[in-house]
Protein backbone atom coordinates (compact mmCIF):
# COMPACT_ATOMS: atom_id res chain seq x y z
CA UNK A 1 0.00 0.00 0.00
CA UNK A 2 1.52 3.33 -1.04
CA UNK A 3 2.01 6.33 1.24
CA UNK A 4 -0.79 8.35 -0.38
CA UNK A 5 -3.43 5.65 0.23
CA UNK A 6 -2.11 5.08 3.75
CA UNK A 7 -2.58 8.77 4.57
CA UNK A 8 -6.03 8.71 2.96
CA UNK A 9 -7.05 5.75 5.14
CA UNK A 10 -5.80 7.46 8.31
CA UNK A 11 -7.84 10.55 7.48
CA UNK A 12 -10.88 8.38 6.71
CA UNK A 13 -10.67 6.72 10.13
CA UNK A 14 -10.34 10.12 11.81
CA UNK A 15 -13.35 11.60 9.98
CA UNK A 16 -15.42 8.48 10.64
CA UNK A 17 -14.73 8.60 14.38
CA UNK A 18 -15.50 12.33 14.46
CA UNK A 19 -18.88 11.57 12.95
CA UNK A 20 -19.47 8.95 15.66
CA UNK A 21 -18.60 11.54 18.31
CA UNK A 22 -21.09 14.00 16.80
CA UNK A 23 -23.74 11.29 16.80
CA UNK A 24 -23.29 10.88 20.54
CA UNK A 25 -21.63 7.46 20.83
CA UNK A 26 -20.16 6.77 24.30
CA UNK A 27 -16.39 6.96 24.94
CA UNK A 28 -16.09 3.21 25.50
CA UNK A 29 -17.51 2.53 22.03
CA UNK A 30 -15.22 5.13 20.43
CA UNK A 31 -12.12 3.71 22.15
CA UNK A 32 -12.94 0.20 20.92
CA UNK A 33 -13.60 1.41 17.37
CA UNK A 34 -10.36 3.41 17.33
CA UNK A 35 -8.24 0.40 18.40
CA UNK A 36 -9.87 -1.92 15.87
CA UNK A 37 -9.55 0.52 12.97
CA UNK A 38 -5.92 1.27 13.80
CA UNK A 39 -5.29 -2.50 13.71
CA UNK A 40 -7.08 -2.63 10.35
CA UNK A 41 -5.00 0.26 9.00
CA UNK A 42 -1.75 -1.47 9.99
CA UNK A 43 -3.06 -4.73 8.55
CA UNK A 44 -3.74 -3.31 5.07
CA UNK A 45 -0.57 -1.19 5.05
CA UNK A 46 1.48 -4.38 5.07
CA UNK A 47 -0.18 -5.56 1.86
CA UNK A 48 0.55 -4.55 -1.70
CA UNK A 49 -2.97 -3.43 -2.56
CA UNK A 50 -4.66 -0.40 -4.08
CA UNK A 51 -7.33 1.79 -2.47
CA UNK A 52 -10.20 0.04 -4.28
CA UNK A 53 -9.06 -3.34 -2.92
CA UNK A 54 -9.15 -2.38 0.77
CA UNK A 55 -12.87 -2.58 1.49
CA UNK A 56 -13.75 -5.96 0.06
CA UNK A 57 -15.27 -9.06 1.60
CA UNK A 58 -12.02 -10.94 0.97
CA UNK A 59 -9.98 -8.34 2.89
CA UNK A 60 -12.48 -8.32 5.75
CA UNK A 61 -12.31 -12.11 6.06
CA UNK A 62 -8.51 -11.99 6.16
CA UNK A 63 -8.61 -9.35 8.88
CA UNK A 64 -11.16 -11.38 10.85
CA UNK A 65 -8.72 -14.31 10.99
CA UNK A 66 -6.56 -12.24 13.33
CA UNK A 67 -9.38 -12.09 15.88
CA UNK A 68 -12.90 -13.13 14.99
CA UNK A 69 -15.33 -10.85 16.80
CA UNK A 70 -18.51 -8.99 15.90
CA UNK A 71 -16.91 -5.72 17.04
CA UNK A 72 -14.15 -6.03 14.45
CA UNK A 73 -16.64 -6.83 11.72
CA UNK A 74 -18.94 -3.94 12.65
CA UNK A 75 -16.08 -1.43 12.87
CA UNK A 76 -14.69 -2.18 9.40
CA UNK A 77 -18.14 -2.39 7.81
CA UNK A 78 -19.11 0.87 9.49
CA UNK A 79 -16.04 2.64 8.10
CA UNK A 80 -16.72 1.21 4.62
CA UNK A 81 -20.35 2.38 4.75
CA UNK A 82 -19.21 5.86 5.81
CA UNK A 83 -16.75 6.06 2.89
CA UNK A 84 -19.41 4.83 0.49
CA UNK A 85 -21.77 7.58 1.63
CA UNK A 86 -18.92 10.06 1.16
CA UNK A 87 -18.46 8.64 -2.37
CA UNK A 88 -14.85 7.66 -1.66
CA UNK A 89 -15.40 3.97 -2.50
CA UNK A 90 -17.66 2.45 -5.16
CA UNK A 91 -19.65 0.19 -2.83
CA UNK A 92 -19.82 -0.89 0.83
CA UNK A 93 -18.54 -4.32 1.82
CA UNK A 94 -21.16 -6.80 0.54
CA UNK A 95 -22.76 -9.29 2.90
CA UNK A 96 -21.84 -12.12 0.56
CA UNK A 97 -19.28 -12.48 -2.17
CA UNK A 98 -21.01 -11.79 -5.48
CA UNK A 99 -19.57 -11.35 -8.97
CA UNK A 100 -19.54 -7.79 -10.25
CA UNK A 101 -22.25 -6.95 -12.77
CA UNK A 102 -21.67 -4.90 -15.95
CA UNK A 103 -21.16 -1.18 -15.39
CA UNK A 104 -24.71 0.01 -16.05
CA UNK A 105 -26.09 -2.41 -13.44
CA UNK A 106 -23.51 -1.37 -10.86
CA UNK A 107 -24.22 2.29 -11.66
CA UNK A 108 -27.90 1.74 -10.91
CA UNK A 109 -27.17 0.00 -7.60
CA UNK A 110 -25.05 3.00 -6.61
CA UNK A 111 -27.86 5.32 -7.77
CA UNK A 112 -30.46 3.43 -5.74
CA UNK A 113 -28.37 3.82 -2.58
CA UNK A 114 -27.33 7.46 -3.04
CA UNK A 115 -30.23 9.03 -4.98
CA UNK A 116 -33.18 6.84 -3.96
CA UNK A 117 -31.85 6.35 -0.40
CA UNK A 118 -32.50 2.60 -0.47
CA UNK A 119 -31.23 0.67 2.53
CA UNK A 120 -28.26 -1.66 2.16
CA UNK A 121 -30.61 -4.62 2.52
CA UNK A 122 -32.83 -3.30 -0.30
CA UNK A 123 -29.80 -2.68 -2.53
CA UNK A 124 -28.68 -6.27 -2.00
CA UNK A 125 -32.17 -7.52 -2.85
CA UNK A 126 -32.15 -5.40 -6.02
CA UNK A 127 -28.75 -6.84 -6.91
CA UNK A 128 -30.21 -10.36 -6.83
CA UNK A 129 -33.02 -9.33 -9.19
CA UNK A 130 -30.58 -7.63 -11.57
CA UNK A 131 -28.26 -10.63 -11.52
CA UNK A 132 -31.16 -12.84 -12.62
CA UNK A 133 -32.14 -10.35 -15.33
CA UNK A 134 -28.56 -10.12 -16.61
CA UNK A 135 -28.28 -13.92 -16.82
CA UNK A 136 -31.66 -14.07 -18.58
CA UNK A 137 -30.39 -11.68 -21.27
CA UNK A 138 -27.13 -13.56 -21.58
CA UNK A 139 -28.75 -17.00 -21.87
CA UNK A 140 -31.16 -15.79 -24.55
CA UNK A 141 -28.55 -13.70 -26.43
CA UNK A 142 -30.58 -10.52 -25.89
CA UNK A 143 -29.33 -6.95 -25.93
CA UNK A 144 -30.42 -4.58 -23.17
CA UNK A 145 -30.99 -1.65 -25.53
CA UNK A 146 -33.22 -3.61 -27.95
CA UNK A 147 -35.25 -5.67 -25.48
CA UNK A 148 -39.03 -5.76 -25.97
CA UNK A 149 -41.90 -5.63 -23.50
CA UNK A 150 -42.74 -9.25 -24.35
CA UNK A 151 -39.25 -10.35 -23.34
CA UNK A 152 -39.46 -8.29 -20.15
CA UNK A 153 -42.82 -9.90 -19.32
CA UNK A 154 -41.32 -13.33 -19.91
CA UNK A 155 -38.46 -12.66 -17.51
CA UNK A 156 -40.83 -11.22 -14.92
CA UNK A 157 -43.08 -14.31 -15.02
CA UNK A 158 -40.24 -16.83 -15.04
CA UNK A 159 -38.32 -15.16 -12.22
CA UNK A 160 -41.34 -14.72 -9.95
CA UNK A 161 -42.81 -18.17 -10.54
CA UNK A 162 -41.13 -19.66 -7.43
CA UNK A 163 -41.82 -16.72 -5.07
CA UNK A 164 -44.71 -16.03 -2.72
CA UNK A 165 -47.05 -13.13 -3.54
CA UNK A 166 -45.42 -10.53 -1.32
CA UNK A 167 -41.95 -11.46 -2.56
CA UNK A 168 -43.21 -11.18 -6.14
CA UNK A 169 -44.45 -7.68 -5.38
CA UNK A 170 -41.05 -6.63 -4.00
CA UNK A 171 -39.18 -8.20 -6.94
CA UNK A 172 -41.37 -6.41 -9.47
CA UNK A 173 -40.94 -3.12 -7.66
CA UNK A 174 -37.13 -3.41 -7.76
CA UNK A 175 -37.24 -4.38 -11.42
CA UNK A 176 -39.58 -1.53 -12.40
CA UNK A 177 -37.36 1.07 -10.75
CA UNK A 178 -34.42 -0.29 -12.77
CA UNK A 179 -36.42 -0.01 -16.00
CA UNK A 180 -37.34 3.59 -15.12
CA UNK A 181 -33.66 4.35 -14.54
CA UNK A 182 -32.73 2.89 -17.94
CA UNK A 183 -35.33 5.07 -19.66
CA UNK A 184 -35.26 8.35 -17.74
CA UNK A 185 -31.67 8.55 -16.52
CA UNK A 186 -29.60 6.61 -19.06
CA UNK A 187 -31.80 6.69 -22.17
CA UNK A 188 -30.90 3.10 -22.92
CA UNK A 189 -34.50 2.03 -23.52
CA UNK A 190 -36.70 3.63 -26.16
CA UNK A 191 -39.83 3.41 -24.00
CA UNK A 192 -40.72 3.44 -20.33
CA UNK A 193 -41.36 -0.29 -20.05
CA UNK A 194 -41.99 0.05 -16.32
CA UNK A 195 -45.31 1.73 -17.12
CA UNK A 196 -46.24 -1.16 -19.44
CA UNK A 197 -45.39 -3.87 -16.92
CA UNK A 198 -48.94 -4.33 -15.67
CA UNK A 199 -49.47 -6.67 -12.74
CA UNK A 200 -52.41 -7.43 -10.51
CA UNK A 201 -52.18 -5.55 -7.24
CA UNK A 202 -51.91 -7.38 -3.94
CA UNK A 203 -53.75 -5.89 -0.99
CA UNK A 204 -53.47 -6.95 2.62
CA UNK A 205 -57.16 -6.46 3.33
CA UNK A 206 -60.38 -7.14 1.46
CA UNK A 207 -62.00 -4.04 3.04
CA UNK A 208 -61.25 -0.52 1.80
CA UNK A 209 -58.69 1.44 3.88
CA UNK A 210 -60.09 3.19 6.98
CA UNK A 211 -59.87 6.88 7.75
CA UNK A 212 -60.59 9.16 10.70
CA UNK A 213 -63.71 11.30 11.04
CA UNK A 214 -63.51 14.99 12.01
CA UNK A 215 -64.24 14.35 15.68
CA UNK A 216 -61.58 11.62 15.81
CA UNK A 217 -58.97 13.95 14.32
CA UNK A 218 -59.89 16.56 16.94
CA UNK A 219 -59.66 13.86 19.62
CA UNK A 220 -56.20 12.85 18.39
CA UNK A 221 -54.72 16.35 18.54
CA UNK A 222 -56.50 17.30 21.78
CA UNK A 223 -54.73 14.42 23.52
CA UNK A 224 -51.29 15.46 22.31
CA UNK A 225 -49.48 17.77 24.75
CA UNK A 226 -45.89 17.78 23.50
CA UNK A 227 -43.31 18.62 26.16
CA UNK A 228 -40.55 15.98 25.97
CA UNK A 229 -38.28 15.54 22.92
CA UNK A 230 -40.07 12.27 22.01
CA UNK A 231 -43.49 13.96 22.24
CA UNK A 232 -42.36 16.95 20.17
CA UNK A 233 -41.03 14.56 17.52
CA UNK A 234 -44.26 12.54 17.51
CA UNK A 235 -46.32 15.76 17.29
CA UNK A 236 -44.43 16.87 14.17
CA UNK A 237 -44.61 13.38 12.62
CA UNK A 238 -48.39 13.13 13.13
CA UNK A 239 -48.89 16.58 11.58
CA UNK A 240 -46.86 15.61 8.49
CA UNK A 241 -48.71 12.29 8.11
CA UNK A 242 -52.14 13.92 8.51
CA UNK A 243 -51.73 17.18 6.57
CA UNK A 244 -49.40 15.97 3.80
CA UNK A 245 -50.28 12.29 3.42
CA UNK A 246 -46.69 11.01 3.52
CA UNK A 247 -45.93 7.36 4.15
CA UNK A 248 -43.94 6.44 7.30
CA UNK A 249 -40.93 5.53 5.17
CA UNK A 250 -41.06 8.87 3.36
CA UNK A 251 -41.22 10.71 6.69
CA UNK A 252 -38.20 8.80 8.01
CA UNK A 253 -36.15 9.85 4.95
CA UNK A 254 -36.80 13.60 5.27
CA UNK A 255 -33.75 15.81 5.81
CA UNK A 256 -33.24 19.38 7.01
CA UNK A 257 -32.32 20.33 3.45
CA UNK A 258 -35.75 19.19 2.23
CA UNK A 259 -37.57 21.96 4.13
CA UNK A 260 -37.66 25.57 2.97
CA UNK A 261 -39.10 27.49 5.90
CA UNK A 262 -39.33 30.84 4.10
CA UNK A 263 -41.41 29.32 1.29
CA UNK A 264 -43.23 26.82 3.55
CA UNK A 265 -42.35 23.99 1.15
CA UNK A 266 -41.09 20.45 1.55
CA UNK A 267 -39.17 18.55 -1.10
CA UNK A 268 -39.89 14.83 -0.80
CA UNK A 269 -37.03 13.09 -2.60
CA UNK A 270 -37.83 9.52 -1.65
CA UNK A 271 -41.22 8.33 -2.82
CA UNK A 272 -42.47 4.79 -3.33
CA UNK A 273 -43.20 5.47 -6.99
CA UNK A 274 -39.78 7.06 -7.46
CA UNK A 275 -40.91 10.56 -8.45
CA UNK A 276 -39.71 13.43 -6.19
CA UNK A 277 -42.25 16.15 -5.42
CA UNK A 278 -42.28 19.58 -3.76
CA UNK A 279 -45.31 20.10 -1.50
CA UNK A 280 -46.62 23.12 0.43
CA UNK A 281 -46.39 22.77 4.21
CA UNK A 282 -49.51 23.86 6.15
CA UNK A 283 -48.81 26.51 8.79
CA UNK A 284 -49.67 24.26 11.76
CA UNK A 285 -47.36 21.55 10.43
CA UNK A 286 -44.55 24.05 9.92
CA UNK A 287 -44.97 25.23 13.52
CA UNK A 288 -44.88 21.62 14.76
CA UNK A 289 -41.64 20.95 12.86
CA UNK A 290 -40.12 24.18 14.19
CA UNK A 291 -41.11 23.28 17.77
CA UNK A 292 -39.34 19.94 17.38
CA UNK A 293 -36.20 21.52 15.91
CA UNK A 294 -36.02 24.07 18.71
CA UNK A 295 -37.00 21.94 21.72
CA UNK A 296 -36.71 18.29 20.77
CA UNK A 297 -34.06 17.55 18.14
CA UNK A 298 -30.60 16.71 19.54
CA UNK A 299 -27.76 19.02 18.52
CA UNK A 300 -26.11 16.99 15.82
CA UNK A 301 -24.47 17.28 12.41
CA UNK A 302 -26.80 14.64 10.93
CA UNK A 303 -28.93 16.11 8.15
CA UNK A 304 -31.91 13.80 8.70
CA UNK A 305 -34.90 15.67 10.14
CA UNK A 306 -36.07 13.15 12.72
CA UNK A 307 -33.47 11.59 15.02
CA UNK A 308 -33.55 9.08 17.84
CA UNK A 309 -33.99 10.64 21.27
CA UNK A 310 -31.21 8.57 22.85
CA UNK A 311 -27.55 8.20 21.93
CA UNK A 312 -26.36 7.48 19.32
CA UNK A 313 -28.56 10.08 17.61
CA UNK A 314 -29.20 8.21 14.38
CA UNK A 315 -32.00 8.90 11.93
CA UNK A 316 -35.29 7.27 12.90
CA UNK A 317 -36.45 4.24 10.94
CA UNK A 318 -39.83 3.67 9.32
CA UNK A 319 -40.95 1.37 12.21
CA UNK A 320 -40.08 4.15 14.69
CA UNK A 321 -42.32 6.58 12.77
CA UNK A 322 -45.13 4.00 12.81
CA UNK A 323 -44.66 3.41 16.53
CA UNK A 324 -44.79 7.16 17.29
CA UNK A 325 -48.06 7.59 15.38
CA UNK A 326 -49.60 4.43 16.80
CA UNK A 327 -48.72 5.50 20.36
CA UNK A 328 -50.45 8.85 19.87
CA UNK A 329 -53.55 7.12 18.48
CA UNK A 330 -53.68 4.72 21.41
CA UNK A 331 -53.34 7.54 23.97
CA UNK A 332 -56.16 9.42 22.22
CA UNK A 333 -58.48 6.43 22.60
CA UNK A 334 -58.89 5.81 18.87
CA UNK A 335 -59.94 2.35 17.63
CA UNK A 336 -57.53 -0.43 18.57
CA UNK A 337 -57.04 -1.42 14.94
CA UNK A 338 -56.11 2.14 13.89
CA UNK A 339 -52.82 2.25 11.99
CA UNK A 340 -50.53 5.08 10.83
CA UNK A 341 -51.90 4.65 7.31
CA UNK A 342 -55.30 5.84 8.53
CA UNK A 343 -53.84 9.36 8.52
CA UNK A 344 -52.77 8.96 4.89
CA UNK A 345 -56.24 7.69 3.97
CA UNK A 346 -57.78 10.64 5.84
CA UNK A 347 -55.60 12.98 3.80
CA UNK A 348 -56.95 11.39 0.60
CA UNK A 349 -60.49 11.68 1.93
CA UNK A 350 -60.06 15.43 2.51
CA UNK A 351 -58.73 15.90 -1.02
CA UNK A 352 -61.82 14.16 -2.38
CA UNK A 353 -64.15 16.30 -0.30
CA UNK A 354 -62.29 19.41 -1.48
CA UNK A 355 -63.08 18.50 -5.09
CA UNK A 356 -59.66 17.24 -6.23
CA UNK A 357 -59.68 14.93 -9.25
CA UNK A 358 -58.40 11.39 -9.08
CA UNK A 359 -55.39 12.41 -11.18
CA UNK A 360 -54.50 15.23 -8.79
CA UNK A 361 -54.83 12.87 -5.83
CA UNK A 362 -52.61 10.33 -7.60
CA UNK A 363 -49.81 12.91 -7.81
CA UNK A 364 -50.25 14.11 -4.22
CA UNK A 365 -50.20 10.55 -2.85
CA UNK A 366 -47.22 9.54 -4.97
CA UNK A 367 -48.96 6.60 -6.66
CA UNK A 368 -47.48 5.15 -9.85
CA UNK A 369 -50.80 3.63 -10.94
CA UNK A 370 -54.21 5.28 -11.17
CA UNK A 371 -55.82 2.00 -10.05
CA UNK A 372 -54.30 2.40 -6.60
CA UNK A 373 -55.74 5.90 -6.30
CA UNK A 374 -59.22 4.75 -7.35
CA UNK A 375 -59.42 2.74 -4.15
CA UNK A 376 -59.59 6.04 -2.27
CA UNK A 377 -62.63 7.01 -4.35
CA UNK A 378 -64.25 3.81 -3.11
CA UNK A 379 -63.87 5.14 0.43
CA UNK A 380 -65.73 8.33 -0.46
CA UNK A 381 -68.60 6.50 -2.14
CA UNK A 382 -68.98 4.21 0.87
CA UNK A 383 -69.14 7.20 3.19
CA UNK A 384 -71.77 8.95 1.08
CA UNK A 385 -73.97 5.85 0.93
CA UNK A 386 -73.66 5.43 4.70
CA UNK A 387 -74.52 9.06 5.50
CA UNK A 388 -77.14 9.77 2.84
CA UNK A 389 -78.85 6.41 2.46
CA UNK A 390 -78.16 4.99 5.90
CA UNK A 391 -76.52 1.90 4.40
CA UNK A 392 -74.06 -0.13 6.48
CA UNK A 393 -71.81 -2.63 4.70
C-alpha positions in Angstrom: 0.0 0.0 0.0 1.5 3.3 -1.0 2.0 6.3 1.2 -0.8 8.4 -0.4 -3.4 5.6 0.2 -2.1 5.1 3.7 -2.6 8.8 4.6 -6.0 8.7 3.0 -7.1 5.7 5.1 -5.8 7.5 8.3 -7.8 10.6 7.5 -10.9 8.4 6.7 -10.7 6.7 10.1 -10.3 10.1 11.8 -13.3 11.6 10.0 -15.4 8.5 10.6 -14.7 8.6 14.4 -15.5 12.3 14.5 -18.9 11.6 12.9 -19.5 9.0 15.7 -18.6 11.5 18.3 -21.1 14.0 16.8 -23.7 11.3 16.8 -23.3 10.9 20.5 -21.6 7.5 20.8 -20.2 6.8 24.3 -16.4 7.0 24.9 -16.1 3.2 25.5 -17.5 2.5 22.0 -15.2 5.1 20.4 -12.1 3.7 22.1 -12.9 0.2 20.9 -13.6 1.4 17.4 -10.4 3.4 17.3 -8.2 0.4 18.4 -9.9 -1.9 15.9 -9.6 0.5 13.0 -5.9 1.3 13.8 -5.3 -2.5 13.7 -7.1 -2.6 10.4 -5.0 0.3 9.0 -1.7 -1.5 10.0 -3.1 -4.7 8.6 -3.7 -3.3 5.1 -0.6 -1.2 5.0 1.5 -4.4 5.1 -0.2 -5.6 1.9 0.5 -4.5 -1.7 -3.0 -3.4 -2.6 -4.7 -0.4 -4.1 -7.3 1.8 -2.5 -10.2 0.0 -4.3 -9.1 -3.3 -2.9 -9.1 -2.4 0.8 -12.9 -2.6 1.5 -13.7 -6.0 0.1 -15.3 -9.1 1.6 -12.0 -10.9 1.0 -10.0 -8.3 2.9 -12.5 -8.3 5.8 -12.3 -12.1 6.1 -8.5 -12.0 6.2 -8.6 -9.3 8.9 -11.2 -11.4 10.9 -8.7 -14.3 11.0 -6.6 -12.2 13.3 -9.4 -12.1 15.9 -12.9 -13.1 15.0 -15.3 -10.8 16.8 -18.5 -9.0 15.9 -16.9 -5.7 17.0 -14.1 -6.0 14.5 -16.6 -6.8 11.7 -18.9 -3.9 12.6 -16.1 -1.4 12.9 -14.7 -2.2 9.4 -18.1 -2.4 7.8 -19.1 0.9 9.5 -16.0 2.6 8.1 -16.7 1.2 4.6 -20.4 2.4 4.7 -19.2 5.9 5.8 -16.7 6.1 2.9 -19.4 4.8 0.5 -21.8 7.6 1.6 -18.9 10.1 1.2 -18.5 8.6 -2.4 -14.8 7.7 -1.7 -15.4 4.0 -2.5 -17.7 2.5 -5.2 -19.7 0.2 -2.8 -19.8 -0.9 0.8 -18.5 -4.3 1.8 -21.2 -6.8 0.5 -22.8 -9.3 2.9 -21.8 -12.1 0.6 -19.3 -12.5 -2.2 -21.0 -11.8 -5.5 -19.6 -11.4 -9.0 -19.5 -7.8 -10.2 -22.2 -6.9 -12.8 -21.7 -4.9 -16.0 -21.2 -1.2 -15.4 -24.7 0.0 -16.1 -26.1 -2.4 -13.4 -23.5 -1.4 -10.9 -24.2 2.3 -11.7 -27.9 1.7 -10.9 -27.2 0.0 -7.6 -25.1 3.0 -6.6 -27.9 5.3 -7.8 -30.5 3.4 -5.7 -28.4 3.8 -2.6 -27.3 7.5 -3.0 -30.2 9.0 -5.0 -33.2 6.8 -4.0 -31.9 6.4 -0.4 -32.5 2.6 -0.5 -31.2 0.7 2.5 -28.3 -1.7 2.2 -30.6 -4.6 2.5 -32.8 -3.3 -0.3 -29.8 -2.7 -2.5 -28.7 -6.3 -2.0 -32.2 -7.5 -2.9 -32.2 -5.4 -6.0 -28.8 -6.8 -6.9 -30.2 -10.4 -6.8 -33.0 -9.3 -9.2 -30.6 -7.6 -11.6 -28.3 -10.6 -11.5 -31.2 -12.8 -12.6 -32.1 -10.4 -15.3 -28.6 -10.1 -16.6 -28.3 -13.9 -16.8 -31.7 -14.1 -18.6 -30.4 -11.7 -21.3 -27.1 -13.6 -21.6 -28.7 -17.0 -21.9 -31.2 -15.8 -24.6 -28.6 -13.7 -26.4 -30.6 -10.5 -25.9 -29.3 -6.9 -25.9 -30.4 -4.6 -23.2 -31.0 -1.7 -25.5 -33.2 -3.6 -28.0 -35.2 -5.7 -25.5 -39.0 -5.8 -26.0 -41.9 -5.6 -23.5 -42.7 -9.3 -24.3 -39.3 -10.4 -23.3 -39.5 -8.3 -20.2 -42.8 -9.9 -19.3 -41.3 -13.3 -19.9 -38.5 -12.7 -17.5 -40.8 -11.2 -14.9 -43.1 -14.3 -15.0 -40.2 -16.8 -15.0 -38.3 -15.2 -12.2 -41.3 -14.7 -10.0 -42.8 -18.2 -10.5 -41.1 -19.7 -7.4 -41.8 -16.7 -5.1 -44.7 -16.0 -2.7 -47.1 -13.1 -3.5 -45.4 -10.5 -1.3 -41.9 -11.5 -2.6 -43.2 -11.2 -6.1 -44.4 -7.7 -5.4 -41.0 -6.6 -4.0 -39.2 -8.2 -6.9 -41.4 -6.4 -9.5 -40.9 -3.1 -7.7 -37.1 -3.4 -7.8 -37.2 -4.4 -11.4 -39.6 -1.5 -12.4 -37.4 1.1 -10.8 -34.4 -0.3 -12.8 -36.4 0.0 -16.0 -37.3 3.6 -15.1 -33.7 4.3 -14.5 -32.7 2.9 -17.9 -35.3 5.1 -19.7 -35.3 8.4 -17.7 -31.7 8.5 -16.5 -29.6 6.6 -19.1 -31.8 6.7 -22.2 -30.9 3.1 -22.9 -34.5 2.0 -23.5 -36.7 3.6 -26.2 -39.8 3.4 -24.0 -40.7 3.4 -20.3 -41.4 -0.3 -20.0 -42.0 0.1 -16.3 -45.3 1.7 -17.1 -46.2 -1.2 -19.4 -45.4 -3.9 -16.9 -48.9 -4.3 -15.7 -49.5 -6.7 -12.7 -52.4 -7.4 -10.5 -52.2 -5.6 -7.2 -51.9 -7.4 -3.9 -53.7 -5.9 -1.0 -53.5 -7.0 2.6 -57.2 -6.5 3.3 -60.4 -7.1 1.5 -62.0 -4.0 3.0 -61.2 -0.5 1.8 -58.7 1.4 3.9 -60.1 3.2 7.0 -59.9 6.9 7.8 -60.6 9.2 10.7 -63.7 11.3 11.0 -63.5 15.0 12.0 -64.2 14.3 15.7 -61.6 11.6 15.8 -59.0 14.0 14.3 -59.9 16.6 16.9 -59.7 13.9 19.6 -56.2 12.9 18.4 -54.7 16.4 18.5 -56.5 17.3 21.8 -54.7 14.4 23.5 -51.3 15.5 22.3 -49.5 17.8 24.7 -45.9 17.8 23.5 -43.3 18.6 26.2 -40.5 16.0 26.0 -38.3 15.5 22.9 -40.1 12.3 22.0 -43.5 14.0 22.2 -42.4 16.9 20.2 -41.0 14.6 17.5 -44.3 12.5 17.5 -46.3 15.8 17.3 -44.4 16.9 14.2 -44.6 13.4 12.6 -48.4 13.1 13.1 -48.9 16.6 11.6 -46.9 15.6 8.5 -48.7 12.3 8.1 -52.1 13.9 8.5 -51.7 17.2 6.6 -49.4 16.0 3.8 -50.3 12.3 3.4 -46.7 11.0 3.5 -45.9 7.4 4.1 -43.9 6.4 7.3 -40.9 5.5 5.2 -41.1 8.9 3.4 -41.2 10.7 6.7 -38.2 8.8 8.0 -36.1 9.9 4.9 -36.8 13.6 5.3 -33.7 15.8 5.8 -33.2 19.4 7.0 -32.3 20.3 3.4 -35.8 19.2 2.2 -37.6 22.0 4.1 -37.7 25.6 3.0 -39.1 27.5 5.9 -39.3 30.8 4.1 -41.4 29.3 1.3 -43.2 26.8 3.6 -42.4 24.0 1.2 -41.1 20.4 1.6 -39.2 18.6 -1.1 -39.9 14.8 -0.8 -37.0 13.1 -2.6 -37.8 9.5 -1.7 -41.2 8.3 -2.8 -42.5 4.8 -3.3 -43.2 5.5 -7.0 -39.8 7.1 -7.5 -40.9 10.6 -8.5 -39.7 13.4 -6.2 -42.2 16.2 -5.4 -42.3 19.6 -3.8 -45.3 20.1 -1.5 -46.6 23.1 0.4 -46.4 22.8 4.2 -49.5 23.9 6.2 -48.8 26.5 8.8 -49.7 24.3 11.8 -47.4 21.5 10.4 -44.5 24.0 9.9 -45.0 25.2 13.5 -44.9 21.6 14.8 -41.6 21.0 12.9 -40.1 24.2 14.2 -41.1 23.3 17.8 -39.3 19.9 17.4 -36.2 21.5 15.9 -36.0 24.1 18.7 -37.0 21.9 21.7 -36.7 18.3 20.8 -34.1 17.6 18.1 -30.6 16.7 19.5 -27.8 19.0 18.5 -26.1 17.0 15.8 -24.5 17.3 12.4 -26.8 14.6 10.9 -28.9 16.1 8.1 -31.9 13.8 8.7 -34.9 15.7 10.1 -36.1 13.2 12.7 -33.5 11.6 15.0 -33.5 9.1 17.8 -34.0 10.6 21.3 -31.2 8.6 22.9 -27.6 8.2 21.9 -26.4 7.5 19.3 -28.6 10.1 17.6 -29.2 8.2 14.4 -32.0 8.9 11.9 -35.3 7.3 12.9 -36.4 4.2 10.9 -39.8 3.7 9.3 -41.0 1.4 12.2 -40.1 4.2 14.7 -42.3 6.6 12.8 -45.1 4.0 12.8 -44.7 3.4 16.5 -44.8 7.2 17.3 -48.1 7.6 15.4 -49.6 4.4 16.8 -48.7 5.5 20.4 -50.5 8.8 19.9 -53.5 7.1 18.5 -53.7 4.7 21.4 -53.3 7.5 24.0 -56.2 9.4 22.2 -58.5 6.4 22.6 -58.9 5.8 18.9 -59.9 2.4 17.6 -57.5 -0.4 18.6 -57.0 -1.4 14.9 -56.1 2.1 13.9 -52.8 2.2 12.0 -50.5 5.1 10.8 -51.9 4.7 7.3 -55.3 5.8 8.5 -53.8 9.4 8.5 -52.8 9.0 4.9 -56.2 7.7 4.0 -57.8 10.6 5.8 -55.6 13.0 3.8 -56.9 11.4 0.6 -60.5 11.7 1.9 -60.1 15.4 2.5 -58.7 15.9 -1.0 -61.8 14.2 -2.4 -64.1 16.3 -0.3 -62.3 19.4 -1.5 -63.1 18.5 -5.1 -59.7 17.2 -6.2 -59.7 14.9 -9.2 -58.4 11.4 -9.1 -55.4 12.4 -11.2 -54.5 15.2 -8.8 -54.8 12.9 -5.8 -52.6 10.3 -7.6 -49.8 12.9 -7.8 -50.3 14.1 -4.2 -50.2 10.6 -2.9 -47.2 9.5 -5.0 -49.0 6.6 -6.7 -47.5 5.2 -9.8 -50.8 3.6 -10.9 -54.2 5.3 -11.2 -55.8 2.0 -10.1 -54.3 2.4 -6.6 -55.7 5.9 -6.3 -59.2 4.7 -7.4 -59.4 2.7 -4.1 -59.6 6.0 -2.3 -62.6 7.0 -4.4 -64.3 3.8 -3.1 -63.9 5.1 0.4 -65.7 8.3 -0.5 -68.6 6.5 -2.1 -69.0 4.2 0.9 -69.1 7.2 3.2 -71.8 8.9 1.1 -74.0 5.9 0.9 -73.7 5.4 4.7 -74.5 9.1 5.5 -77.1 9.8 2.8 -78.9 6.4 2.5 -78.2 5.0 5.9 -76.5 1.9 4.4 -74.1 -0.1 6.5 -71.8 -2.6 4.7 
